[in-house]
């Protein structure tokens, strides 16, 4: 059977298919919101992770470092006594464990949280745009099936793309748009 012999969708079928496409797009957008929440929870879990010194993956290293620091501190104590430094005023050596690394400070966690949330929001927006684009494409194909004239079909292709409407920024052009060459915002 040639393409010319393939029956077109009925008006009711087109309406039903368009309804289903819109419904599926709504569900997909809800899935995006759920995924954003999952990513935010993963981010918080990573930011709040603490790696204890007694973890079996590195407990032996911590014990060895403690023993070496204890021996070095004992030698330091002997040298301080020999130098006449009272015990209560002498310097000391020790090993400390940073179970959170860079995430140990609230400021660093806040920076990473801000960056993570911004990236999650950007991913969510891109996903929603892609869902809307796909929904529009599906609905357009459904609608196009019922169009009879070439002019009507051509009208569907007239919508410009964002890339056409919003070309990339060029720094030299931005600088030229400043009121004076030395002006700062």
N, C-alpha and C positions, 0 to 999 in steps of 0.2 A: 504494500500500500504506500503510495507516495505521500509526501507532506501535504500536497494539495487535497488529498482524499481523507486526511485525518480530521475528524469532526472537532469543531471548536467547543469549548466549554459553554454551558448554558449560563445565562445571567445568574441564576440561583447558585450554580456551582462556583462561579467566580466570587460571589458574595460570601459563600460558606468558606471557601479557601482563604479569602482575605481576612475573614473573622478569625480563622485558626492561626494564620500567620501573625496577626496582632496579639492574640492570646499567648502564643508561644514566645513572642518578643517580650511581653509583660513578665512571663515566668523567667525568661533568661535574665531580665533586668533585676528581678528579685534574687536570682542566683548570684548576680554580680554583687549585690549588697551583702549577701551571706558570705561570699568569698572575701569581700573587704573586711568583714568582721573576723573571719578566720585568720587572715593575714595580720590584722591588728593584734589578735590574741597571740599569734606566733611571735610577733615582734616583742610584745611584752614579756613573753616567756624567755626569749633570748636575752632581753635586757636585764631581767631579774635573776638570771641563772647565777648560782654560786657554786664554785668547784671546791669542795672541802679538801684540806690537806691530807686527810686520812683516806682519800679515795685510793682504792687498790691499784689504780693505773700509775700512780706516782708516789704512793706513801713511802716506798723505800728510798726514793730520792730525798724526800722531806726529812726522813729520819737520818740519813747520811749527812745532810746539810746541818741539821740540829747538832749532831755529834761533832762535826768539824767546827761549828761555831762555838760549841761548849769548850772544846779543847783550845781554840784560839783565845776565847775569853779568859780561860784559866791562865794561859801564858801572859796575857795582857795584865791580869791581876798581879801576877808575880813581878812583872816589870814595874808596875805602878808602886808596889810595896818597896821595891828596890830604889825607886826614885823618890820615896817619901810621900807619895800621894795617899791620903787617907782613903780607906775602903769606900766610905760613903760618898766621896767626891770623884772617884776614879771613873774614867770612861768605861764603857762595856760594849761587847760585841754580841750580836744575836742574829737570828734569822726570823723574818716575818713572812707570812703567807698572804698574798693578795688573791683571795678566792674569786674576785670579780674582774681582775685586770683593769682595763681602762673604764669599764662600766661601774667601777667602785664609787665614782663620784656622781652625785645627783646632776651636776651640770652636764657631764658627758652623756648620761642617760637621756637627759632632756634634749640635747642636740640630736642624738640618734633617733629619739622618738619623733621629733619634729620632722626630720628627714624621712623617716619611715612612713609616717602618716601622709606626707606630701606625695611620696612615691605610690602609696596605696591609692590615694585619691586620683592621681594621674592614671594609674592602671585601670581603675574603675571607670573613669570618664572615657578612656579609649575603648574599653570593652562595651560600654553602653552605646557609644557612637557606632561601633562595628555592628552591634545588634540592630540598632535603628537603620543602619545602611542596608543590612541584609533584609530586614523587614520591608524597607522601601523597595528594594530590588525584587523581592518575591511578589509584593503587591503590584508592582509595575508590570512584571511579567504576566501576572493574572489578568490585570486590566488590559494589557496590550493584546491579549488573546481575543478580546471582544472588539477591538478597534478595526474598522473596515477601511478607512482611507490612509493613504501614505502620509498625508499632512498630519493626521492625528498621531500616527506613529512617530513622525519626525519631531513633533512637539515634545514627546517624552525625552528626547535626547538633548533638549535645549538647556537643561539645568547645568550651570557652571560648577566646577569642582572648587573646593576650598583652596587648593593649590593655585588655581587660576586667579581667584579673587584675592589671595593673600600670598604674594611672592615672598621669598626669603628676605630677611633683613640684610642690608649691606652696611657695615660699620662706617665706611667712608661717606655714604649718603646720609647716615644719621648725624655724623659730625658736621656735614655741610648744612644740615637743617638747623643747627644751633644758631641763635641770634648773633653771636660773635664767636670767632675762632677760639678764644680763651675762655668762653663761658662754661661754667660748670652747673650741673643741676643740683 
